Amino acid sequence: MWIARRRGAEHAMLMVFVWLLATVFASSAKALTTVASINLCTDQLVLLLADDDQILSLSNLSHDQAGSYLYERARQYPATKGESEQILALQPDLIVAGEYTTRHSVALLVELGFRVEQVPIANTLEQLYSNIRNVAAWLGHPQKAQQLIDQLQARILALPQNTTETMVASPSAAFYDPNGYTVGRKTLRGEALALAGWSNAAANWGIEHYGSLPLEAMIALAPDAIIDSPYGEGTYSRGQQVLKHPALRASGLDPMVIKVPSRQTICAGPWTVDLIELLALRRQQWQQSQ
């Protein structure tokens, strides 16, 4: 009798413990922050850092192969144009927008009572890390952010270190996007060039942030390498044909051309470190060819 009672009491305690565990797990699941992203670059960070069942929608650009680095995964989720009616129907706990998302849209969503967080453009690796930390914190996954940042920082540390002597002898390179669009040293791609051991030819034209290099400037600067990033491989536009201009060929300019997919340069993310590693490899190949 006593043994039976004891077993009954132990069984009851076990059932209470199981019930408590189920309650904890149920409340944890319920506490997950649901999110809608309305910007291409925040789409990428949300895809990196959110659990699958947290993502209610992404921007329509997230499905675009030319611009979205994670387009294949993004296509598993609904896409919106970020219109208030679409977001209202979803009722997300959090809306993530970009620095230049239309102010009217952001203001209206806030007025409707939504929590809206805006992510600034990353012009340095430190700003990229900060964006990763912030988005992960909003989603309730700070540990994911730290693991990812640790991995990226380790890869940066593994790059060949640039000494004063190698920097003096650094080959020059210029990003040359459609219509001659380029970047200076005070940008993320500018930092990528420097970390990979290249000098930025655009800096010699007085460009520190963003600007464009006319054909005359490109011929005068004569960079050792041009980094070409057309919007969509195999697509045609007059702006993307600048590198084929007869004036460049007639000038005798014959730089190394480094092809980089546009989806790797439009938004900042772990693929930015892929870009740095690629540029470092191409710089070594250029030096070996001299």
N, C-alpha and C positions, 0 to 999 in steps of 0.2 A: 504493500500500500504506500509506504513512505517513498520507495523507489519510483513508483508510478507518479506520485505527486511531484517528485523532484524533476522527473523527465518532462512532466507536463509544464512545470514552471520554466524549465530550460527552453522548451519548445516555444512557449509564449514569449520569452525574452528574445529568442531568435527571430520570431515573426515581427516583434516590435523593431528590432534592429534592421531587418530587411525593409520594413515600411519606412523607417527613417532614411535609409540610403536612397530608396526610390523617391522620397520627397525631395531630398537634396539634389539628386540628379534632375528631377523634373523642374525644380526651380532654377537650376543652372541653365538648362536648355531654354527655359522661358526667358532667362535674363540675357540671352544672346542678342546683340544689337543688330537689327536688320538695316540694310543700307541700299540706297540708290545713288549711283554715280552719274553725274551729268556732264562730264568732261573727259576727253580722250585720255589725258595723262593721269587723272585720278582713277579712271577705269583700270589702268594697268596696276596701280598700287593696291586697289581693292582686290583685284584678282590674285595678287601676290600674297595678301595678308589676311583676307577674310576666309572663314569657313564657307563651304559651298552653300549651306542652307541659310547663310546670312544675306547673300546677294539677291536682291529683288529685281534689280535692273541695272543696265549700264547705258552709256550713250550710244547712239546709232553708229558713231565712228569706231566704236570698239570692234565692230565686225569687219572693218575694212582692212584687207591684207596689206595694203601699201603703208598704212599709217599706224596700225595697232600691232605691237610686238606680240601680244598674247591673243591675237585674233581667233585662233582655233579654239581656245578655251572660252573666249568671250562669246562665241556663237552658241554656247550651251545655255545662255541666259537671255531673257527678253531685253530688247533695246528700245529706248525712247529718244525723243528729241529734246527732252528736258522740259517739256511744257507742263505748266502747273496742273492741268487737268489729268495728265498721265500720272504724275507723281502723287496727286491727291488720291487716285484710285488705289495706289499701292500701299499708302500709309506707312512709309518706312520710319524707323526710329531716327535715322540719320541720313542726311543728304550731303554728299561730298562734291564740291564744285572746284573749279580752277580759279586762279587769280584773275583771269580775264573773262570768266563766265559772265554773260550779260547781267549787268547790275539790276535791271528791271526784274529779271527772272529770279535772282537771288532774293531781292527785296520782297517780292510777292510771296515766295515760298516761306520766308520768315514771318511775313504778315499772316499767313495761313496757319502759323503755329508750329512749323517744322523746325527741327534743329539742322542748321546748315553750317558746315565747316568748309572753309576755302583753303586750298593748298597752293602756296606760291610756286613760281617757276624756280627750279634749282639752277643756279649759276655756278655752283661749286659742289664738290663731293660732300662737303660738310652739310650744305643745304639739302642735298639728296638724303643724307642720313637722317637729318632732322625731319624731313617729310615722311620718311619711312616710320620713324618713331611715332610721330603724331597720328598718322593714319592707323597704325597698329593699336595705339592707345585708345583711340575712339572706338575701334572695333572690339576691344577687350583682349588683344593678343600681344602685349608688350614683349613677351618672350620670343615670338616669331621675329619681331623687328631686331632684337639684339643678336639672335643667331645669324640672321641675314647680314647685318652690318659687320659682324665679326668675320664672316666669310669674305666679304668684299674688301675689308681692310687688310686681311691676310694676303689677298691676291695683289693688292696695291704694293704692299711691303715686299712682295716677291719679285717685283719688277726690277730690272737693272737700274742701279742707282746712278743718277746723272751727276758727275763731278763738274767742277768749274771748267776743266780742260775740255771735257766732252761737250759742254754747253756752248763753248766758244766755237767749236767745230761742228755744231749741230746743223744738219741739213734743214732747209726751209720747206714748209708745206703750207698749203692754203686749202681750206674748205671752199668748194666752188659749187654751190647749189644752183638750181634753176634761176636764170636771170642774173647770174653772178653774185648771188647772195652769199655772204661769208660771215665769219665770227672773229672777234678779237680775243685777247687774252683774258678779259674779265667775263668770260662765259664758261659754261661747263665743258663745251668742246674745246675751248681755248686751253682750259686746264688739262684736258685729255692729251692734247698735242704736247704740252710741256712735260707731262709725266712720262710720255712715250719717247721723249728725247728729241722732238722736233722744235725748231723755232717757227713762230707764226708769221708768215709773210704779210698777212693783213695788218699786223702791227706797224710794219714799215710804211703803210699807207695811211697811218693815223687812226685806224679802226681799233677801238678798245672793246666795244660791246658787239653790236650788230651793224652791218652795213653791206655795201656791194662793191665789187671790184669790176670796173669797166675793162674791156679787152686791153685797152692801152696800159692800164695798171698791171694787168696780169703779165703782159709782155715785158714791161719794165722791171717788174719784180723777179721774173724768171724763177719761180719756185722749183725746188728739186722734186717736189711731189704735189699732186693735186688730188684732193679727196672728193670724189664724185658721189653724190647721193640723190639720184633722180627719184621722183615720186612715182614709184611703181616700175619694176623692171619690165622693159619692153614697151612701155607706153611712149607716146610721142607728144611733145609740145615744143614750140619754138624756144621757150626758155630753157629747155633741157638740151638744146643742141649747141650751146655756146662752145663746148669743148671741140666741136667739129668745125668751128668757124675757119674759113680759109686764112684769115689774118693770123691766127695762131700757128697754123701749119707753115705759112710763109715766113714767119719770124724765126723759124728754126727751133722754137721751144719744144723740148721733148722730155717732159717730166714723167716720173713714175705716176701712173694713175691708180689710185686705191679706191676700189668700189665698196661702198657701204650702203646697205639697204636703208631707205628713208625711215622705216619703222624703228631703226636702231638709233636714230638721231633726233626724232621729233620730241620724244618724252624721255625724261631721265629715269633710270632704273638700273638693275644689275647688269643689263646689256651695255650700259655705259662703260663698265669695267671690261666687258668683252671687246669693246671698241678700243680702249686704251691698250689692251694686250695685242690686238691686231696691229695697231699703229706702231707699237714697239717692235713687233716682228718685222714689219715692212721697213722700218728704219734700219734694222740690222741688215736686212737684205740689200737695201740701197747702199749702205756703207761697204758691204762685201763686194758689190759690183763696181766700186770705184777704183 
